[in-house]
Amino acid sequence: MLRFSYVKREAMHKEYDPESVESKWQGIWQDNHLFRVEEDPARKKYYLLEMFPYPSGNIHMGHVRNYTIGDVVARYKRMQGYNLLHPMGWDAFGMPAENAAIAHKVHPAKWTYQNIDTMRTQLKRLGFSYDWDRELATCKPEYYRWEQWLFVKMFERGMVYRKKASVNWCENCRTVLANEQVEAGLCWRCSAVVVPKELDQWFFRITDYADDLLEYCDRLPGWPDKVVTMQENWIGKSLGAEIYFPLKNGDGHIPVFTTRQDTVFGATFMCMAPEHPLVVKLAGGTEQEAEVRAFVERIRGQDKAKRTSDDYEKEGIFVGAYCINPFSKRRMPIFTANFALMEYGTGAVMAVPAHDQRDFEFARKYDLDIIVVIQPKGETLDPQTMTEAYVEEGVLVRSGPFDGLENVKALDAIADYLEEKKIGKRTVNFRLRDWGISRQRYWGAPIPIVYCEKCGVVPVPEEELPVILPEDARMLKGGKSPLPELESFVKTTCPGCGHPDARRETDTMDTFVESSWYFERYCSAHNNQGMFDKKAVEYWMPVDQYIGGIEHAILHLLYSRYFTRVLRDFGLVTYKEPFTRLLTQGMVCKETIKCANHGLLFPEEVVEKDRSRTCKHCGSQVEVGRVEKMSKSKKNVVDPNVLIEKYGADTLRLFCLFAAPPERDLDWSDQGVEGAYRFLKRVWRLVAEHVAHIQNVKPFDGGEELAGDLRTLYRKTHQTIKRVTNDIEARYHFNTAISAVMELVNAIQAVKEGILSTPDGASVLRLSLETVIVLLSPIVPHLAEELWEALGNSGSVLEAAWPTYREEAIAEDEILIVVQVNGKVRSRFNIAADAHEDAIKAAALADDRIVARIGGRPVKKVIVVQKKLVNVVV
């Protein structure tokens, strides 16, 4: 039993006042540490976690919906008896805080900590059941110290490396982006165009885990299929062969990865990615050099996703060099082409225009040879008359010793030949690339590396950690990091040899590093002896239910899965997958509103009167646009704080859950919010109306027989318990659960007053009202607490057990039968639930409406369907 004490206040008010109710119970929860939790091996645990927020300064409706969904599940599981961990913290490092701080001319540290204080207050105002004793912020040294420690351990094992690489550069953010952070050629944060840039970078060897990450995608039954598919596609495993194409000038060879080695005899030219280092080298000293360089620069700035799309124009340029097809011995011109990417395979593609549509289009455009090497059975393809590439199965032709083989069987035969002749090998290719974690920004965790002229690259010793980010550094214009120019930070002594002129690494870590292990840190948030307490993690992890947006389906979730495997290899955890179940909630959407004179308008800038909407500034009629995701840029946002002031947090919570299932987008409705508020007032009045004569009455326990309206209400109560439990447990369909409670409220109000005033009536009413309160308590906890207290109960409603239903109470006395004549509904009637099929047929044929419809015609057949429907065929 939880400790719970407070001074009981005045009797129940007749009218619902959300502000006083919510402030009262939030204070009681806090004073009694109601949500604090500790490990208890004697109890079954449940770890409920929503993705922690970036402290932007104010919560938005997306936050409200996400965290309300999580809070309902948390409270529900707690009432089921689970030892419930439900923590909250702050994803506090990163470019958004830094950019915002620069824009507002305030230091990122000050900006971040102020925002954390503001958002913490807002989250508490919504009544979320967080264990605030476990709160963490990733920008604090006591947190990032331990990821620096892990970095050093990974460095010592060769799991981290540094190399010069062509990276994705966002000029606006002044930093490098991982491949996963480039969306359609734009920065995922600011939407600026991303360009390639050569820099020394630190990388995590995530590709070492590619096979395991892919294999375990089939072991995530609690994840949405869409998310699993996105992970599988991003990892992108391809089985194939690497073939070596010798350069005609004899200076080495070009390795090419292909999954279609069966078509190698049809390769007539090669295409290389513009980013490939050989392109400019091969063009050097040729007539094409200047043209090739210009092409390379132009293509490198293009959107990579568009470059590979089917409808994007294929273009390329001859680099002035040739290679030799090792099978056909044919001389093949080498092109650089926009559809070839360094991120796939080796960055070079053997082009087989007869059997690849992209190559076919390129060959037609540049008048290159097309050689058919796979013929469909019973047909003969002519390259001169082909209108598209042939990509189906067939038999090999013009393929030397492999002629006559089915192309599927030729895959292995040619792979064997490659290895036998040492002109290639079987291989596996992954789309996934190692994770570049270096960021040329200030507001992030410093990379714990020192550079020494004598010792080279030296990791910072464990006893010298953390390398603290100086929070007093002055920000520079244009977003440039001040760290390289901050001598007090950069200059240090070499940990290896003691040289006084060593220099610290000035790049900081990608903020996805922080969010890849925070869920483990919550298990022992204030542990100062390691990343976390292993026993606590062993008890709480993995997370039983994780909740967040679909936009994190690749980046955060993949990195978290990878990081967990790293921790496992170091013996820090025993599991591979951090999240057992995953729920990706939909977006909160609202229509956009535009004025011809003032552009997009915020909702408060629109005047509504007599079904007309006008601009507040000029009085012009406004144009209502399409429903889109709430966004400040679209101005279709609603301030949760304003709604809380007007309606209370419980109303906002109820609307967010009732308007749509959690996985679907929620379309905002002011009328829907009003409707939620009216329902809560209705529940309040219902309890206030009856509290006096049921306060000292025990809930009906089913020990006596009931009849009439009381039996109906008792049955409805247990049916509601079953529906709500199933809707939450199986599907998280809170909207239908709320609808079921609304039906129960209607049923209570439908019972005649005189019946409820009897002893049995008061007892059944007490049961029904308590059921309404308890079933609503995870959804509208403040209202439920107040009504629970009003009925004379002690302690928090959160301490009450989740109700169970009785099967015998659910059974119906009568069932409704729908009657059709020749397939059209003509009547309905009730009959005893245990009536035999013959009795149902007889009752249907005796029904006055059915007799009239039959009109004396002979009945051909009477069909009874599952004791629900009768179809009379005449």
N, C-alpha and C positions, 0 to 999 in steps of 0.2 A: 504494500500500500504506500502511495506517495505521501510525503509530508505535506500537509495542507492546512493552513490556519489563517483566519482573518476575522476581523470584526464584522459581524453581519449587519447590514444596513437596513434602511427603511423598507416597508412593505412594497409590494409590486404596484407600479404606477399603472393607471388605466391605459395610457397612451405610450406608444413605443418611441423612446428617445435614444437613437443610436449613439449619439456622442457621449452621453453619460454612461450608458451601458458598456460601451467599448473601452472607455478610459478606465472605468472601474475594474473590469476583468483583466485588462492588460497589466494594471498595477498589481493585482492579486497574483497573476501568473509569475510576474517578475519577482515579487517579494517572496514567493514560496519556491522559487527555482523549479517550477513545475516541469520544465523541459530538459532539465539537466539529466544526464545519463552516464552510467558507468558500466564497465564490463561485468557480466554476471553469468558465469559458466552454467549455472543451474537453469537459466532461461534461454529460450530460443531467440536469437537476435534477428533484427531486420534493419538493413542500412538503406535508407531512402535519401537520395541526393539529386538536387537540381544543379545544372551547370552554374558555377558561380559567376557573378556579374563583373563586368568592367565598371569601375566607379566613375560614371559619367557625370554625376551630380544630381540627377533626378531619376526616379524609376519611371518607366513608361508602361503602357498597357500590355506590351509583350512580357515584361517582367511580372506584372500582376497575374496574367494568365498562367504563365509557366510555374510560378511559385505557389499559386493557389491549387493547381493540379497536384503538385507535390505535397502540399500541406494536407490536403484531403486524404491522400493515401497514407501519409505518416500518422495522422490521427486515427484513421480507420485501423491500421495495423496495431497501433498502440492499444486500442480498445479491444483488439482480439487477443491481447496478452503478450505481444512481442516486446522484447527489450529493444527500443526503437532509437536508432541514431539518426538525427536529422540536423546536420550542421550547416553553417553559412560562413562565407569568407569573401575575399576580394581578389580578382584577377587584375592586380594593380599596376604592373609594369606595362610598357609598350608605347607605340607611336601615338595612339589617340590622346593619351594624357599629355604627352610631350607637345603635340601639335596644338592642343587646346590651350595648354599653358602658355605657349608662345603667342597665340592669338590674343589671349587675355592679359599678357604681360605679367604673368605670375609664375613662380617656380613650380615645376612639375610635382615636387614633393608636397608643397603646400596645397596645390590644387587637388592632388589625389587624396590627402588626408582630410581635407575639408569635405570633399565629396563623399568619402566613406562615412563620415559623421552624419551627413545629411541623409544618405540612403539607408543607413542603419535605422535612423529614426523613422523613415518612411516605411520600411519593412516591418518594424515593430508595430506601427500604426495599423497595419493590415492583419495583425493577429497571427502571424506565422509562428509555428511551434519550433523554433530553432533553439538548439543548445548553444547559446551565445558564449558560453564559457570556452568553446572550441574555436571561436572566431580567429581567422588568420588573414594576413595580407601578404601577398607574394613579394611586395617591395621592401619588406623588412629583413634586415640581415639575418635574424634568427631563422628565417625561412630559406632564403636563397643560399645561405651558408652550406646547406646540405646538398643542394644540387651542384654547387661548386665541388663539394667533396666527391660526389658521384662522378663528375666530369674528370677529376683527377684519377679516380680508380679506373674509369673507362680508358683514359689516356694510357695508363700503365699497362693495360691489357691490349692495346692496339685497336680499341673499339672507336677511337676518335682519331682523326688525322687532319692535317692542314695541307692545302694545295692551292695553286693558282688555278682559277677556273673562270669560265665565262658564266656570269651570274645574271640574274634578273634584277635590274636596277630601277628603283622608282626615284626620279629626281625630286618629286614633290615631297616625299617622305625622307629623302636623302639616305636610303638604306637598301640593302639587298632583300629580296623576297625568295622564299622557297618556291619550287615549281607549283606546289599545292596552293600557294598564295597569289598566284597569277590566274585571274579569271577572265577568259576571252581577251587576253592581251593587256588587261588592265590590273592595276593594283587593287587587291581585295579590300583595302581600307579606304583609299581616297579616290579610286577609279581613274587615276592618271595612267597614261600610256607607259608601259614597262619596256625598257630597252636593255640590250645585253651590255655587259661591262666586265672587263678582266680584273679580278681582284684575288688576293690571298684570302682563303676562307677556311673555317673549321667545319668539319663534317662528322656526323654520327653515321656509323655503318649500319643503317637500318636495313640495307639490302641483304645483310647476312641472315636476317630473319624473314625474308620475303616468303620463302616456302612455308614456314610455320604459320606466319600471319594468314596466308592464303588457305592453308589446310584447315585452320580453326574457324574460318568463315562458315564452314559447314557445322560448327559446333556452337552456334549462337542462336539457339531456337527462340530465345526471348527477344530477339532483335527483329525490327521490321525487315521484310524481304528486300525492300527498296534500298535500305542502308547497306545490307550485306552485299547486294549486287554492286553498289557503288564502290565498296571497299575492294571487292574482287576485281572490278574493272580497273581501279587505280593501280593495284598491284600488278595486274596485267601479265600473267605468265603465258609465254608462248614457247612451244616445243618446236625445234627446228634444227638448222645446221648453220655453221659458219663456214663460208667458202672463201678461199684466197684467190683473188684475181691479180695476177702479176702485172706490174706496170710495163708498158711496151719498151720504155727506155732502160728496163732492167733494174731500176732503182727500187727494189722491194715490191710489196704487194698491198692491195687494199682488201681488208677483211670485210665480208658482207654477211649479215644475218638474214636468213630467209626461212619461212615456214613452208616454202614451195620449191624445195630442191628438185622435185620431179620436173620442173619446167626449165632447169638451168640451160639446156641446149637451145632454148628459145630466147635467152638473154642477148639482146643486140646493142644495148648501151647501158651506161651506168649513170645514176643520179646521186649527187652528194649534197648534204645539207650545206647551206651557205655558211653555217657556223663551223663547219669541219675545217680543222687547221690545214689540211692538205690542199684545199681549194685554191687559196691564194698562192701557196707554194708551187703547185702544178702550173698555175697560170703565169708565174714569174718568168719574165723574159720573152713571153709570147706576144703575138699581136693582140691577143684578147685580154691582156693583163688589166689595162685601164677599165675596160668594159666590165670585166669580171669583178673588179674591186667595187665599182659603182653598183653593180647588181647586188653584191653581197651586203653592202651597207643599206641599200633600199629594203631588201627582203628581211634583214635582221630586225628591222623596226616594225614588221608586220605582226598581226595577231596570229600566234601559232595555231590556235584552235581553228581559225578560219583557213589557214594555209592547208590544213589536212581535210577540210570538209569537201564533200563530193561536188558541191555546186560552186566551189571557188575556182577561178580560172587558173589552170596549170601553166606556169611559165618557168623558163630556165635559160641557161646560156652555156655554150661549149667553152670549156676551160683551156682548150689548146693541148690536151694530152689524151692518151689512149691507154687502155688496159687490155689484157688478153683473157678471153673466156677459157678457163682451164679445161673445159670439156670439149667444146666445139673448135677451139683454137682460133676463133674469130676475133678480129680486132674490134674493140668496142670503144666508141667515143665517150668521153667522160663529161657530163654536164653537172652544173650545180642547179638545183631546182627548188622552187619554193615549197613543194610538198614533202621534201625530205627533211627530217628533223634529227638533230643530234641526240634527242632524248629517247629515240627508239633505235634499238639494235646498235650498230656501230656508226650510224650517221651516214652510211652509204647503202644504196639500194640497187640491186641488179634488176634492170628493167626488162620485163618480158611482156611486150605489148600485145601479143596474141592472147594472153591469158590473165591479164590484169587491166581493168577498165581505166584506171588512172594512167598507167603506162601507155595504153592504147590511144587515149586522147592526146597525150604528150607526143607520141610518135607521129600521129596524123598531123599535128600542128607543126612539127619541125621536120617532117618528111624523112622519118627514120625507118629502118627496115623492120618488117613484122614477119616473124617466122612461126608457123604453127607447129607445135610439138606434141599436142594432145588432140586426137581426133575423136569425136563422139562415135559410138558404135553405129555402123551402117551409114555414116555420112562422111563427106570430105569437105573440110573447110578451105576456102580460098582467101588468103590474106588480102587480095586485091578487092574482093567484094564484101568483106566483113564490115558490118556497121557497128559492132561492139565486140568486146573481148569475150572469148569462150572460157567460162570459169567453172563449168561442171566437170563431172568425172568422165574419163575416156581412156583411150589406149595411146601409149607413147609412139610417136613417129619422129623421124629425123633425130633420133636420140642415141645413135650408135648402138652399143651392145644392149641397150635397154629397150630397143624397139619391140613393140608387141606386148610389153608389160602393161597391166592396168596401172594407171597413174598412182592410185592409192598404195599399191604394193611397191611401186618404184621409189616411194619416199624412203623406205628402209634400205632398199638395194643401193640407191645412190649415196645414202649416208654411209653405208659400209664401204663403198668404193672411195669416198672422200678420205676416210680414215686409213684405208689400206694404202692409198697413194700419197698420204700425208699432204693433201691439198685442201684440207678442211677437217671439220669434226662435228659430231653431234653436239648440240648445246641448247641451253635454256635461256630465254631472254625474259627480262621483267621490265615492265614500263616504270616501275618504282625506281627512283634514284636515291642515293644517299642524301640524308637530311642536312642541308647547309644551315648551320645555326648562327653564323656570324651576322651581327647587325651593327651598322655604323651609326648607331644612335646612343644617346646618353642614358635615357631612362630605361635601364634594363640591368640584369645581373651581370657583373663583370666576369669575363672568362678568366679563370685562375691560371694564367700562363705568364711566364717571365722570359724575356729574350736577352741572352747574354752573348757577348762577342766570343767568349771562350767556350762556354758550355752549349750554346745554341738555344734550343727550346727547352725550357725547364718548367715543370708543373709546380705550383705553389704547394709547399708542404702542408699536411693536415693541420699541424699546430698553428699555422699562420692564417688559417681560414677563420672567418670569411674575409675575402677581399671586398672591402666595403666601398660601395658607390658613394662618393662624396656628395651629400645632399645640399651643400652650399655652393656648388659650382655655378658660375654665371652662364646663362644660356647665350649662344651665339646667333647672329642673324642667319636667316635662311635655313634654320633647323640643323645646322652643322653641330656635331657633337663637340662639347668643350673638353672632353677627356684627353685627346691627343695634345692639347695645348696647356693642360693643367699639370705643371711640373711636380706639384706635391703628390699627384696620383701616379704619374708615369714613371718618374725616377725612383728606382728601388735598388736593393742589394740582391745579387744573384743568390738564390737559396743553395745552389750547388757549390760555387767556389768563393762566394763572398765578394765578388767584384762589385764596387760601389756604383758603377755606371750602367747597370742593367735597366731594362725598360719593361714596363707592364704592357700586356695586351690591352688595347683600348677599345676593341669591339666588345659589344655586350651580347648576351644570349637571346636568341629568338624567344619571345614570350610564351610560345607553345611548350617550351621546356618546363616552365612553372606549372602550366595546367596539365602536364602529363603525369603528375604524381600527387597533386594536392589532396586527392581523395584518400590516399594512404596517410598523409600527414594529419588529417582530421581525426584519425583514430587515436592519436596522442599528440595533440596540437602543440603542446608546450614542452615536449621532450627535448632536452638539450644535450642528450648523450648520443644522438644519431638522427637519421632521417625520420625515424619513427620507432616506437616500441614494438618489437616483433610479436610479443604476446598479444598486444592490443590489436595489431593488424591481423593476426591469426584468428582472433575472435570475430572481428567486425567484417573483414573483407571476404569475398568480393562484395561490391555494392550490389544489393538485391534489385533495386530499381533506380535507374538513371534516367533523368528527364532533361530534355533540351531541344534546341532547334535543329531542323534538317540541314541547316547550313554548316553544321559541324560534322556531317556524315563522313567526311574524308579526313580533314586536317586533324582536329583534336582527338577524335576517336582512334584513328590509326596510330598517331603518336603515343597515345595513352596505352594502347595495346603493345606497342613496341617497348615502351619504357618499362612496363610490367615484366616483360620477358628479360630485360636487362637486369632488373632487380632480382628476378628469380635466379639468373645465372650467378649473381653475387651471393646467393643464399639468404637474401633478405625477405623473400616471400616464397610461398609454396605453390601458388596458382599461376596460370598463364593469362587468363582473361579477367580484366578488372570489373566488368559490368555484366551481371547475369541477365538482366532484362533492360531493354531500352525503349523509351517512349519519346517519339519526336512529335512535339505538339505543332499544330498549325499556326499560321500567322493571324494577327489581329488586323482586320481590314476595315476601311471606311471610304466612302465616296469622296472624291475631290470636288472642290467648289471654286469656281473662277469668276472674277469680275472683269469685264472688258477694259475697265479703266485701271484697276488695281491689281490685276493678276490673280494668282492663287490666294485664297483666303483661309484663315484659321476659322474653326466653327464659331468662335465668339465674335467674329467679324461679320457674321451673317444674321440678318433680322428675319424672323419667320412670323408671318401674320396672314391669316385667312388663306392658308395653303400656298402662300407666295413667299419666295425668298429673295431678299434684296441685300445689296452691299451696305454695310453700316456706314461706310465713308461717303458714298455718293448717291445712295438710294437706287442704283441701277439694278435691274433684274440680273440674277447670277445664273451661270451655267453649271449644271450639276454633271460632273464627269463620272468616269467609271469607278468602281470599287477597287481600291488598291491597298497594298500593305501600308499600314500607318507609318508615316515618315515625316520628319520635320521639313524636309525639302519639298514635300507635297502639301504640307500644312494641313493634312487630314488627321491630325492628332487630337487626342483627348487627354487632358491632364488628370491623372488619377487622384491627385490631392484635392482638386476642386470637387470631384464626385464624392470623395470620402467626407468632405465637409458638408455636402448637401444631403447625402443619403446614408453615409456610414460605410465602413469597410465590408460588413457582411452583405450588404446589397450588391456591392461591386463584385465580391467573390461569387455570390449566387448567380449573377448575370453571366459572368465569364464561364461558369460551368454549365449553365442551362442553355446557352445560345447555340452550342454546337459540341459534338464529340471532340475530345482533345486532339485527335490526329487530324481533324479537319480545320480549315481556315474559319475564323469567327468574323462574321460581318457585324459591324457595330450598329447598334440600334438604341437611340435615346428612349424610344418607347419601351424597348425591352428592359432597360434599367428601371424605368418607372414601374413596369409590371413586376419586377423582382421586389422592389420596395413595397408595393401594395401587398404582395403575398406575405412578406415578413410582418407587416402591420396586422394582417389578417390572422396569422398564427398567434401573434401577441394577444390580440383581442379575444381569440378563442380560449386561450389559457386564462386570461384575466376574468373572463365571463364565468368560468367553472371552478377557479382555484379555491374558492371559499368552501365548497361542499365536497371536494375530493382531496384536500390537503392532508388529511389524516386517514385516508382510505388506502388500503393495500391494493396493488394492481391485481386484476383477476388472474388466477393461476390455472384455470381450466378444470378445477376440481368439481364443478357442478355443471349440469346441463343448462344450456341457454336456448332461447327460442326467439323467433321473430327478428326484429331489428337488432337486438343485442347480439344474437348469434351471427347475423350478417356483419356487424361491425367487428366482432371478434375475429371472424374469418378474414375480413379485409385487412385487419391489422397484421395477421400472420402472413397473408399473401404479400403484403407490402414489405415486410422484413425479408422474405425470400427474394422478391424482385430487386430490392435495393442491394442486398448482399451480392446477388449474382451479377448485377450490373457493374458494381465496383470491382468485385473479385476477378471476374472473367474478362471484362472488356474495358474497364475504366470509363464506361458510358454514364457519366454523372448526369447528363441531361435527362436520360430516361429514368434514372434513380430519383431525381428531383420530381419528375412528372408523377412517379408512383406515390411519393409523399403527398403531393398536391391532391391526388385522388383520395388518399386516406383522410386528408383534412376535409375534403368535400363530404366524405362518408360520415364523418363525425358530426358535421353541421346538419346533415340530412336526418339524423335521428331526432325524434320528437323529444322535447324538453321533459315531459312527464316520465318517459321511460328512463332517462338518464338520472333522474332524481331518486330512483329506487336503489336499494343496497347493491344489487347486482349491476344495475346501470352505472352507478358511481364507480364501482370496481372496474368494469369494462372500460369506462371513459378514462379512468386513471391510466390503465394499461395503454390505451390508444394514444393519449396525449404524451405519455412518457416515451412511447415508441416514436412518435413524430419528433420529439425533442432530441432523442438519442440518434436517430437516423440523420437528422439535420446537423448534428453537432460537428462533424468534420468539415462541413460546408460553411455553416454560419456559426462559428464557435461562441462568439460573444452573446448573441441572442439565446443560444442553447444553454449557456451557463446561467444566464439570468432566469430563464424559465425553469430550469432544473432546480435552482434554489427556491424559486417561488412555490414550487410544489412541495417544499419542505425537505428536500434531499440535502444531505451534508456532503461537503467535499466537491471536487470538480466533476463535471459530467465526463471529462476525459478519463476519470478513474472508473467509470461504469463499464461493465462488460458489454461488448457488442451483442445485441439481442439475437437469439436463435428462434427459428420458427418450428412449429409442430405440424407434421404432415397431416395428422388427423384433424387438425383445426382448419387446414386449407381446403379439405374436401368439400365440394359443392353439394348441396341438397338437391338442386335442380340444375339442369343444363338447358341452354337455348338451342333450339333446332331451327335451322333455316330451311324453308320448303320451296323448291322450284317446280315449275311445270314446263317440260320441254326446255330446260336450261335457263329459264327466267324466274327470278325470285318473285314469289306471289304471296308468301305468308311466313310468319314466325310463331313459335309457341314454346313454352317451357314444359319440361317433363322431368320426372324423378331421375337423378343421376345414375341410378342402378337399373333403369328401364332396359328391358331386352329389346333387341332389334325389331322383333315382330310387333312389340307394343308401339315402337316409334313409327313403324309403317302404318299401323292401324290408326294412330292418332293423326298422322299426316293426312290420310285419306278421309278422315272424319272432320277435318278442319273445314269450317263453313266457307272460307274463301277458296280453298282448293276444290271443294265440291262444286262451287259455282263455276270455277275455271274449267273443270273437266266437262261439265255440262252434259253428263250422261254418256260421253264417249267411252269406248272400252279402254282400260288401262293396260298398256303393253308390258310395262316394267316399272318397278319401284326400287330405286337404288339408294341405299343408306351409306353415307361416307363418314367414317370415323365418329359416329354418333354426334355429328355436327350439322350435317346437311342431308336432306332427302330430295332426290330428283324423281318426279313422277313423269313417266314418258307415256303420252297418249297418241 
